[in-house]
Amino acid sequence: MTEILDLAREHSSDRRNVHLWRGQSNIAWPIHSSAYRRLIRTNRVVNESSMQYYEEYLLRHATHQGYRFESGRELSDFELLAKLQHHGAATRLIDCSRNIMAALWFACASEPDKTGLLFGVDSDHLGGGENKPETRQE
């Protein structure tokens, strides 16, 4: 626990980068999106084509239900998927937190007799930074 608290202190003082954390209660679970798990349960082949088809269906359905607009502004596909994910829809997005303690809670909460996983990603390895979009070379 001391190591976790040291990590939290170290990262809270360095606001140049975004640190993303994921906690899951069983280290044996593969890190798959809820969309992947949904498609695999229906015995479908899960590949990029089937994921795109499912995602397009999800976006069409959400748009039809009126979720595409928020505060008078049309949401991009990514923003709409994030909104749907937040409300429990099965998307290909993987839940992460910028709060290491929230991720630690998820690593310990639902399977107390199992070994959990706390997974961290530093934005130095992703590109971009705090409130700054990633720039790409053309």
C-alpha positions in Angstrom: 0.0 0.0 0.0 2.9 2.3 0.7 4.2 1.9 -2.9 0.7 2.8 -4.2 0.5 5.9 -2.1 4.0 6.9 -3.2 2.9 6.5 -6.8 -0.2 8.6 -6.2 1.8 11.4 -4.5 4.5 11.3 -7.3 1.9 11.5 -10.1 -0.3 14.1 -8.5 2.6 16.6 -8.4 3.4 16.1 -12.1 0.6 17.6 -14.1 2.4 17.8 -17.4 1.3 14.3 -18.3 -1.9 12.4 -18.1 -1.6 9.2 -16.1 -4.4 6.7 -16.8 -5.1 3.8 -14.4 -7.2 0.7 -14.7 -8.0 -1.6 -11.9 -9.6 -5.0 -12.2 -10.3 -7.5 -9.4 -8.8 -10.6 -11.1 -5.5 -10.5 -12.8 -6.5 -13.6 -14.9 -9.2 -11.6 -16.7 -8.0 -10.4 -20.1 -8.5 -6.7 -20.8 -11.3 -6.7 -23.3 -14.0 -4.1 -24.0 -17.6 -4.8 -23.1 -18.4 -4.7 -26.9 -15.9 -7.5 -27.5 -17.3 -9.6 -24.6 -20.8 -9.0 -25.9 -19.9 -10.1 -29.5 -17.9 -13.1 -28.3 -20.9 -14.3 -26.1 -23.1 -14.5 -29.2 -20.6 -16.8 -30.8 -19.7 -14.3 -33.5 -16.4 -13.9 -35.1 -14.9 -10.8 -33.5 -12.7 -8.9 -35.8 -12.4 -5.2 -36.9 -15.2 -5.6 -39.4 -17.7 -7.0 -36.9 -16.6 -4.4 -34.3 -17.2 -1.6 -36.8 -20.6 -3.1 -37.8 -21.7 -3.3 -34.1 -20.3 0.2 -33.4 -22.2 1.7 -36.4 -25.4 0.0 -35.2 -24.8 1.5 -31.7 -24.2 5.0 -33.1 -27.3 4.8 -35.4 -29.5 3.6 -32.6 -28.2 6.3 -30.1 -28.7 9.0 -32.7 -32.2 7.8 -33.4 -33.0 8.0 -29.7 -31.7 11.6 -29.5 -28.4 11.1 -27.7 -26.3 12.7 -30.5 -27.0 16.3 -29.2 -25.9 17.7 -25.9 -26.2 21.4 -24.8 -27.2 22.4 -28.3 -24.1 20.8 -29.9 -23.8 17.7 -32.0 -21.5 15.2 -30.5 -18.8 13.5 -32.6 -18.9 9.7 -32.9 -16.1 9.4 -30.2 -18.0 11.8 -27.8 -21.2 9.8 -28.3 -19.5 6.5 -27.7 -17.9 8.0 -24.5 -21.3 9.2 -23.4 -22.8 5.8 -24.1 -20.0 4.0 -22.2 -20.5 6.3 -19.2 -24.2 5.2 -19.1 -23.4 1.5 -19.3 -23.5 0.7 -23.1 -21.2 -1.9 -24.4 -18.6 -0.1 -26.4 -15.0 -0.9 -27.5 -13.7 1.7 -25.0 -11.9 0.4 -22.0 -12.6 2.1 -18.7 -9.7 4.0 -17.1 -9.4 6.6 -14.4 -7.0 9.5 -13.8 -7.4 8.7 -10.1 -5.1 5.9 -9.0 -7.1 5.4 -5.8 -10.3 4.9 -7.8 -8.5 2.3 -10.0 -7.2 0.6 -6.9 -10.7 0.3 -5.5 -11.7 -1.5 -8.7 -8.7 -3.8 -8.4 -9.9 -4.8 -4.9 -13.7 -4.6 -4.9 -15.5 -7.4 -6.6 -13.2 -10.4 -6.2 -11.6 -10.0 -2.7 -10.2 -13.6 -2.8 -8.4 -13.1 -6.1 -5.2 -11.2 -7.0 -6.2 -7.9 -8.6 -4.4 -5.9 -11.3 -3.6 -2.2 -11.2 -2.5 -1.1 -14.7 -1.0 2.3 -15.4 -0.3 4.2 -18.6 1.7 7.4 -18.8 0.8 9.8 -21.6 4.5 10.0 -22.6 3.9 6.7 -24.2 0.6 7.7 -25.9 1.3 11.2 -27.3 -0.6 14.3 -26.4 -0.8 15.7 -22.9 -3.1 17.4 -20.4 -5.8 19.3 -22.4 -3.6 19.2 -25.5 -4.5 17.1 -28.5 -2.1 14.7 -30.0 -0.4 16.1 -33.2 0.4 13.8 -36.0 3.0 14.0 -38.8 1.3 14.1 -42.2 
